[in-house]
């Protein structure tokens, strides 16, 4: 295998790790780890609006504290490298996010079936998300 093919494999592994880090940071409520997934000027776009820049992104994990626990399971992850410069990529991530709460002694689980549309950039410290758009495919209450 040539150097270019090896680099693409390494980049795919690094990007998969990045999207798993996002899920893990959310579930652990680790604000610094969560924000580090994104580029300094990164943006998270949800049906409720945009969260832009490190300062705003740091607040996301704490907002999940309304739940007893969460579990973001990363399923499919596809990546495209649109140019030959090796510093930009796009990706799609399928995710199932379970949000567990207890109310009146009864457990409830809100499940979101999500597709993320990502734009990635590589800088001196590795790969980061420049833009992540969350599309809610469907949801359910259990």
Secondary structure, 3 states (H helix, E strand, C coil): CCHHHHHHHHHHHHHHHHHHHHHHHHHHCCHHHHHHCEEEEEEEEECCEEEEHHHHHCCHHHHHHHCCEEEEEEEEEEEECCCCCCCEEEEEEEEEEEEEEEECCEEEEEEEEEEEEEEEEEECCEEEEEEEEEEEEEEEEC
